[in-house]
Amino acid sequence: YKKCYRITDKGKEDFKQWLNASPEKQMILRDPFLLRFAFFGFGDSERAVEIIEEQIKLYEKQLQRRNQNLSRWQKQGLYVRLIADLGVKFNEMYLEWLKNAKEEIVKESKQMLVKK
């Protein structure tokens, strides 16, 4: 037995108002990894690199899933396709940033060893 729900007239009006309103505020990125990343300088750089590598693996898997689902999302219409495209692009950008960050940390760690 399936329950069938319907939106009320008031619900339709509220939804229409919400849909037509200007965005309330900008996107806020609250990522526990980024908070930890900000304090990596106080810890062991080798462990920081390991954690970054874990993030890289996580985001590579996520990107693979997003790319696999992209064709399905493209069939959902223009706006859903554009959001899916944003997800893929954001994922690619974040991966690039993670790899660059790892590279810089490794490079700095090697320079610190040479100075000792």
QUIVEN-V186883 format. One record per pair of residues at least 24 apart in sequence whose ideal C-beta (glycine too) atoms are under 10 Angstrom apart, sorted by sequence separation. I is the first residue (numbers start at 0). J is the second residue. D is the distance in Angstrom with one decimal. If there is no record, write none. Layout:
i=I j=J d=D
i=I j=J d=D
This chain:
i=30 j=54 d=9.6
i=62 j=86 d=9.1
i=65 j=89 d=9.3
i=66 j=90 d=8.9
i=32 j=57 d=9.0
i=61 j=86 d=8.9
i=62 j=87 d=7.0
i=65 j=90 d=5.8
i=66 j=91 d=9.7
i=32 j=58 d=10.0
i=61 j=87 d=9.8
i=64 j=90 d=9.4
i=65 j=91 d=9.3
i=62 j=89 d=9.7
i=63 j=90 d=9.5
i=62 j=90 d=4.5
i=61 j=90 d=5.9
i=62 j=91 d=6.6
i=58 j=89 d=9.9
i=59 j=90 d=8.9
i=62 j=93 d=9.0
i=58 j=90 d=6.0
i=61 j=93 d=9.2
i=62 j=94 d=6.5
i=58 j=91 d=9.0
i=61 j=94 d=9.0
i=58 j=93 d=5.8
i=59 j=94 d=6.6
i=58 j=94 d=4.9
i=57 j=94 d=9.8
i=58 j=95 d=10.0
i=55 j=93 d=9.5
i=58 j=96 d=9.7
i=59 j=97 d=9.5
i=54 j=93 d=8.6
i=55 j=94 d=6.6
i=58 j=97 d=6.6
i=54 j=94 d=9.0
i=57 j=97 d=9.5
i=58 j=98 d=9.8
i=56 j=97 d=9.9
i=55 j=97 d=5.0
i=54 j=97 d=5.5
i=55 j=98 d=6.5
i=53 j=97 d=10.0
i=52 j=97 d=8.7
i=55 j=100 d=9.7
i=51 j=97 d=5.8
i=52 j=98 d=9.7
i=54 j=100 d=9.4
i=55 j=101 d=7.1
i=51 j=98 d=8.6
i=54 j=101 d=9.0
i=51 j=100 d=6.2
i=52 j=101 d=6.8
i=51 j=101 d=4.6
i=50 j=101 d=9.8
i=51 j=102 d=9.8
i=48 j=100 d=9.4
i=49 j=101 d=9.8
i=47 j=100 d=9.2
i=48 j=101 d=5.8
i=51 j=104 d=7.2
i=47 j=101 d=8.7
i=48 j=102 d=9.7
i=51 j=105 d=9.5
i=48 j=104 d=5.8
i=47 j=104 d=6.0
i=48 j=105 d=6.1
i=47 j=105 d=9.7
i=45 j=104 d=9.4
i=33 j=93 d=10.0
i=44 j=104 d=5.7
i=45 j=105 d=9.3
i=48 j=108 d=7.7
i=28 j=89 d=10.0
i=36 j=97 d=9.4
i=39 j=100 d=9.2
i=44 j=105 d=8.1
i=47 j=108 d=8.9
i=30 j=93 d=9.3
i=44 j=107 d=7.4
i=45 j=108 d=7.3
i=36 j=100 d=7.6
i=40 j=104 d=9.5
i=44 j=108 d=4.5
i=28 j=93 d=9.9
i=32 j=97 d=9.3
i=39 j=104 d=7.5
i=43 j=108 d=9.7
i=44 j=109 d=9.9
i=40 j=107 d=9.9
i=44 j=111 d=7.9
i=36 j=104 d=9.9
